[in-house]
Amino acid sequence: MAAVNWTREAMDRLREIHEYIAIDSPAAANSVVDGIEAKVALLADHPRLGQRYELIADREVREIIFGHYRIPYLIANESRIDNLGVFHGAMDIERYLK
């Protein structure tokens, strides 16, 4: 079992997603955030759950999908996974992952 570390970027993005959705529906915002957190938690037991992010070849960066959101993560080693962010699928995440 690996420890899943939420980077500052990932926590900030999750907070921004919550704030944006909560403008129209606080309940929906809570539901989306809970779903994202649950999906990321799966990585502790299944670190290679996501698809390999091929644009980064020198590190094992993978991504999982939750709804409209892409969640890239780095397998730092067998005992630690770093969640790199939470991005809406329409965003160009390449500039954040270099």
C-alpha positions as CSV (number, residue, x, y, z in Angstrom):
1,M,0.0,0.0,0.0
2,A,1.4,3.4,-1.0
3,A,0.8,6.7,0.7
4,V,-1.0,9.2,-1.5
5,N,0.4,12.7,-1.2
6,W,-1.7,15.7,-2.4
7,T,0.6,18.4,-3.7
8,R,-0.2,22.0,-3.1
9,E,-1.2,22.4,-6.7
10,A,-3.7,19.5,-6.4
11,M,-5.2,20.9,-3.2
12,D,-5.5,24.4,-4.7
13,R,-7.2,23.1,-7.8
14,L,-9.6,20.9,-5.8
15,R,-10.5,23.9,-3.7
16,E,-11.1,26.0,-6.9
17,I,-13.3,23.3,-8.4
18,H,-15.4,23.2,-5.2
19,E,-15.7,27.0,-5.1
20,Y,-16.7,27.3,-8.7
21,I,-19.4,24.5,-8.6
22,A,-20.6,25.8,-5.1
23,I,-21.7,29.1,-6.7
24,D,-24.6,27.2,-8.2
25,S,-24.9,24.2,-6.0
26,P,-23.0,23.5,-2.7
27,A,-24.4,20.0,-2.6
28,A,-23.1,19.3,-6.1
29,A,-19.7,20.8,-5.2
30,N,-19.4,18.5,-2.2
31,S,-20.4,15.5,-4.3
32,V,-17.8,16.2,-7.0
33,V,-15.0,16.8,-4.4
34,D,-16.0,13.6,-2.5
35,G,-15.9,11.6,-5.8
36,I,-12.5,13.0,-6.8
37,E,-11.1,12.2,-3.3
38,A,-12.5,8.7,-3.5
39,K,-11.0,8.1,-6.9
40,V,-7.6,9.3,-5.8
41,A,-7.7,7.2,-2.7
42,L,-7.9,4.1,-4.9
43,L,-4.3,4.8,-5.9
44,A,-3.0,3.7,-2.5
45,D,-3.9,0.1,-3.4
46,H,-3.8,0.3,-7.2
47,P,-1.0,2.8,-8.1
48,R,-1.0,1.8,-11.8
49,L,-4.7,2.2,-12.1
50,G,-4.4,5.1,-14.5
51,Q,-3.1,5.4,-18.1
52,R,0.5,6.3,-18.6
53,Y,1.0,10.0,-19.5
54,E,3.3,9.4,-22.5
55,L,4.4,13.0,-22.9
56,I,6.6,12.7,-19.8
57,A,9.1,9.8,-20.4
58,D,11.6,10.3,-17.7
59,R,9.2,9.8,-14.8
60,E,6.2,7.5,-14.3
61,V,3.4,10.0,-14.6
62,R,-0.1,8.5,-15.0
63,E,-3.6,9.9,-15.0
64,I,-7.0,8.8,-13.9
65,I,-10.3,10.3,-14.9
66,F,-13.3,11.3,-12.7
67,G,-16.2,12.7,-14.6
68,H,-14.9,15.7,-16.6
69,Y,-11.6,15.8,-14.6
70,R,-8.2,14.5,-15.3
71,I,-6.0,13.7,-12.3
72,P,-2.3,13.3,-13.1
73,Y,-0.1,11.6,-10.6
74,L,3.5,10.6,-10.2
75,I,4.6,7.2,-8.9
76,A,7.5,8.5,-6.9
77,N,8.4,5.0,-5.6
78,E,6.5,1.9,-4.5
79,S,5.5,3.6,-1.2
80,R,4.6,7.1,-2.3
81,I,2.3,8.6,-5.0
82,D,2.1,12.3,-5.6
83,N,-1.2,13.7,-6.9
84,L,0.0,16.5,-9.3
85,G,-3.3,18.2,-9.8
86,V,-7.0,18.0,-10.7
87,F,-7.8,19.6,-14.1
88,H,-11.0,20.0,-16.1
89,G,-10.7,17.8,-19.3
90,A,-10.9,20.9,-21.5
91,M,-7.7,22.4,-20.0
92,D,-4.3,22.0,-21.6
93,I,-2.5,20.3,-18.7
94,E,0.8,20.0,-20.5
95,R,2.1,23.3,-19.2
96,Y,1.4,22.3,-15.6
97,L,3.2,18.9,-15.9
98,K,6.6,19.9,-17.4
